[in-house]
Amino acid sequence: MIHRGEIFLRRFDDDLRVALAAEMRKRGIDLRFETLVSRIDRGDGGGVHSRSPKALRSMQVSLCSRPGVPRIRMESDSRMRA
């Protein structure tokens, strides 16, 4: 999970946010805070690229943003449809 901020759930209690992040990591979820996505590539060699040198491989990408952020046009890959 990539999040551009210091930690997710900004308006929640800090102890809750830290505890939730720790539980998610215990369950094997890779959390990357303070990370900005620069590019998303499709296909077998695709991945999510950030300003760090390593690309992240991903089977699925979901984009969440707050109101007022310009829309990003993303086409789905037909191989991912059920």
N, C-alpha and C positions, 0 to 999 in steps of 0.2 A: 504494500500500500504506500503510495507516494502522497505526501502532503507538503504544501509549500511553507506552512507555518512551523513554529517551534514545536507544537503538539496540537493534535486535533481537539474538537469540541471546546472551542475558545470560551464560550459563555458558561461552561460547567465548572464545578469545583476542581481545583488543581489536584487534590489528592485522588479524586475519582479518575481524572484523566490519566494520571501517572499509573494508577493501579490497572486501569483498562489496557493501557499500552503494554504493561508487563504481562498481563494475562494473554493478550494476543500473541506476544512473542513466545510465551511458553507453549502455545498451540501451533507454533511453526509459521506464524504470519510475519513476513519480512516488512517491517515498518521503516520507511525512509522519510524523516522529517527534514524541514528546511531544504527541500529539493524542488527545483523548477524543471519541468519537462520542456525540452527544446525541440524534440522531434519524435514522431511515432512512425515506424516503418511497418509495412504489411508484408505478408508472405512468410515462407519457411525461415528465412534469415532475418525476419523482422524483430523489432524490439522497441522498447521505450528508451529514449536517450535523454539524459539530463546533462548538466554541466560537469558532472563527474565523468571520468574517462571510460567507465564501464557501462555498456548497454544492459538493460534488464530484459530477459526473454519473458514473453507473456502470451498466454493463449487467448486472453480476453482483456479489453481495455474499456473502462467506464469513465466517463468524464463528468465531474460534478463542479458546478460553479455557483456563485451567488448571483442574485438578481442584478441586472445592470451590466453584466459582463457580456461583451459581444459574442454572438453565437459562432461556433466553430463547426464547419461542415465536415462531417466524417462519414464516409461510405462504409457500409458493412461488407465483410468478405462472405461470399455465398457459401464457403466451406463451413462457416460457423453457424449457419442456420440449422435449426432442428427440423 
